[in-house]
């Protein structure tokens, strides 16, 4: 097993597990490492508190831990994420013959009812206030507001943009970058968003498109901070993330009657069901539910 020292996790007191966990973490993409680095130590700490070596944990141990996670009041999606991180480590360990049995192999993944999940999204009026606040705060905030809220780019994609990413193809201003899953992407920059993006170029021919106030390149955490600051300036009191802006793009697009296929392509989803389940969240679909139209039609015959 390769030894990694550049990706550290809190020591568990079990060197074999620590080495396995660091190796597993090193195989993930940076965007995933941030999340899993927070979740995995929770399992390790639980084991340590009960004198369990994670390398010899059994199915019952994992089930008890997941029950404790559920009793902590986490949302279903968060409970499932706890399962995912531990199951992934043990799957790797079993494949590499570091353990004889995978304790997660027969544990079903906790169910997530995605249609009832709370997913933040801005209303049209909230986004208008967000955009106005971004314009007042500065060019970087303005650019993030249109890149995420009009074009649907993810935080990591926004942070990765370079001045050279902006080009003109067949008369359209475009941005080229590497998206989720290491897939190359080229997207058009709509006219209402173009001025904000061009303002960040500021006469340069190379370098990061967006820079912090200190003049350094953006990272995804910085994008989150800028979005949170803009939301506060807009008077939005609940937590808003860059992904809430991306979700707003999908929700508004579908509400405006744009065909599902086109919204799917805009968001660069592999499956249309992802666009429907996770990005069409305006009012949980209650305002556009077909029952309103059916009930109105049937009620007309009883009058």
N, C-alpha and C positions, 0 to 999 in steps of 0.2 A: 504494500500500500504506500503510495507517495506520501512523503512527509511535508507538511506545510506549516510554516511558522508566521506567515504574513496575515493570516486570518485567524484571529484569536477569539476564543469563547471563554467564559469563566471556567476555571479548572474544576473538575468534578471529584478529584481524588482518585480517579480511575484512568490511568494514562492511555490504555487501549481505547477507551471510549472517547477521550479527548482528541486523540489522533484521528480516529474515525470521523468524529464530528467536524473537525477542521478540514479534513479532506473532502467530506461531503459538501461543506459550505463553499469550498474553493471551486467546486464544479458548477455552481449556480451563477446566474448573471448578477451583476452588481445590484440591479433593481430588486431582485428577489432576496439577495443576501441581507439587506437591511431588515426585511420583515422576519425572515427565518432566524436571524441572529438574535432577535428578541424572544421568539417563541421557544426555541429548543432548550435554552437554559431553564425554563419552567419545568420541563420534564426531568431534566437532570437534577434540579434542586429537590423535586418531589422524591426522586429515588434516593438521593443522599439522606434526606430526612428520615427515611425508613430503612436505611442500611442496605439498600439494593444496588448492586452493580448493574448499570444499564446494559452491559454486554450480556448479562444472564437474565434479564427481565423476562417475565412470562406474560402470556396473554392476559391473565387476571390482573397483573400489575397495570398494564396499559388501560384496561377497562376501568379499574378503580380511579386512575388518574383522570381519564376522560369524564368520569362521573363527577369528580371534584371540580373539574373545569366547568362543567355544565352548571353545577351548584353555585358557582361564583357569579352567575348572572350574565355571562357573556351571550351575545347574539349567536344564533345557530351557525351563521357563516364563520364567526370567530372560533367556535368550537370545532367546526370542520377543519379550519386552518391548523389548529393544534394537532388534530389527528394527522393531517397531511404531512406536517413536518416530521413527526416521529415515524410515520409509516415509510416515508421516503428514506430516512436514514437506515432503518432496519431492512428495507428492500435492498439497498446497496450492500449492506453488510452480509446479507444472505447470498446475494449474487456473487460476492467475492469470497464466499466460504469463510467469513470471519466469525460467523455464528452458525450453529447447527439448525436452529429453527427461527423463523421470523414470527415474533410474538403478535404482529399486526395482521398476519396473513388471513386470519378468519374473523377479523373484527370489521364489520361493515362501516363504511364511512358515514358519519352523522348526516342525516338528511337536512338539506337546505331548501326551504320553500321560497324560491327566488321571487315568486310573484308577490309575496308579502314582505320582502325585505325593504327596509327603509334605505332609499338611495337619494342622496341630496341632489337637487336640481334647482336651477333658478327659474323663476317665472320670467316672462318677457319684460315686465316692468323692473324686476330686480336686476336682470342683465343690463337693461338700459342705465340704471343707476350705477351698476358696477363699471360699465364702460365709461360713463361720465367721470366717475371718480378716478379711473385709471388715467384718463387724459390729463386730469389735474395733477396727478402724482408725478408723472414723468413718462418719457418715451419707452422705457423698459416695461413699466406697468401697462402702458397702452398696448405695446406689442404682445405681451403675454395675454392680455384680455382678448385680442382678436385671434391669436394663434390657437388658444384653447377654446374660446367661446364662440368663434365664428368658423374656425377650420377644424376643430376637434383634435388637435395634436395632444399627445400625452406629455406629462411633465418631463420625462427623460428625453423625449424627442425634441421638445423646445430647448432644453439645455444643450443638446448636441449640435444645434444649428450653427453653421459657420457663415461668414459673409459670402463665401463661395457657393453656399447652398442656394443662393438666390440667382436665378437666371431667367432668360426669356426664351421660351420654346413655342414656335409657331404663333408668335404674337401674344402669348400668355405669360405673365410673370409666374414663376413656379419656385417651389422649394423642394430640394432633394435631400433625403436623409435616410438613415437606417432605422426602421421601425421595430415594433415588437416581433420577436422571433427572428431577429436579424434579417428581416425582409426589407430590401430596398424599396423606397417609396418616393414618388414624385407627385406633388399635389399643386393645383393652381392656387394662386393667391387672389382672392376676390378683390374687386375694385375697392369696396369699403374698408378692406383690411390693408391694402397695399401701402398707403402713406405711413401707417404706423410701423410697418416692417422696414420700409426704406429709411425712416428716421433713425433707426438703430444702426444702419450701415455707416452713416455719418462720414461719408467720403472715403471710407477704408476699402481696401481691396482684398484683405485677408484677415483671419482671426475669428474669434467667436462672435456671432451675431449679437447676442445679448451679453452685457457685462454688468456686474454688480456695481454699486456705488464706489467700491474700492478699486474698480477697474479690472477685476479678475473675472475669469470665465464663470458662467452660471453652472450650477449643478441642480439636480432635481429638488434637493432640499431648499435651495434658494428660490426656485420657482414656487414651491409651496409657501414660503414666507411672503413672497411678493403678492401672491393671490390672497393670502389671509389678511395682509395689510390693506389691500384694495377693498376687500369685502367689508372690513371694519370702517373704512373711509366712506363706503357707500351706505352705511347704516344697516348692514346685514349682520344680525347678531349671532346666528347659528354658524357653526364651523363650515367653511366652504373650501374645497380642495380643487386643484386643477382638473381632477376627474369629474367633479360636479359640473364644471364648465363644459367638458367634453360631452357629458350626459345631456346637458342643455341643448347642444347642437343636434343630437339625435332626436330628442323629444320635440324640439321646435320643428325640425325638418319633417317628421312624420305628422305632426299636428297641422302643418301647412299643406299636407296632401302630396308631398314629394314621394314618389314610388319607393317602396321598401328597398328594392334593388339598388337604387341610387343612394339612399341613405347608408345602406350597408357598405357600398363602395367608398363613400365619403369617410366613414369611420374605419374602413379597412378591416372589416370583420370577415373571417373565413366562412361563417355560417349566418344566415339571416336570422336564426332563432336567437342568437346573441343580441342582435340589434333590437329584436322585439322584447326579449325578457329583461334585459339590463339597461336599455337606453330609451325605451318608450315609457317614461315614468310620470308623465304629466297627470297629476291628480289620480294616480293609480288606474287610469283609464275609465274612471267613473263618469266623467263628463261626456265621453264618447262611447259609452257602453251601448251595444245594439239593443238592449232591452228597452231603452227610452223610445226608440223608433217603433219597435214591435208593439209595445204597450199602447203608444199613441194611436197606432193603426187599429188595434183591436178595440180600444176604448171607444173609438168613433162609431162603431156599430151598435153600441149600447146606449147611445144618446138619443 
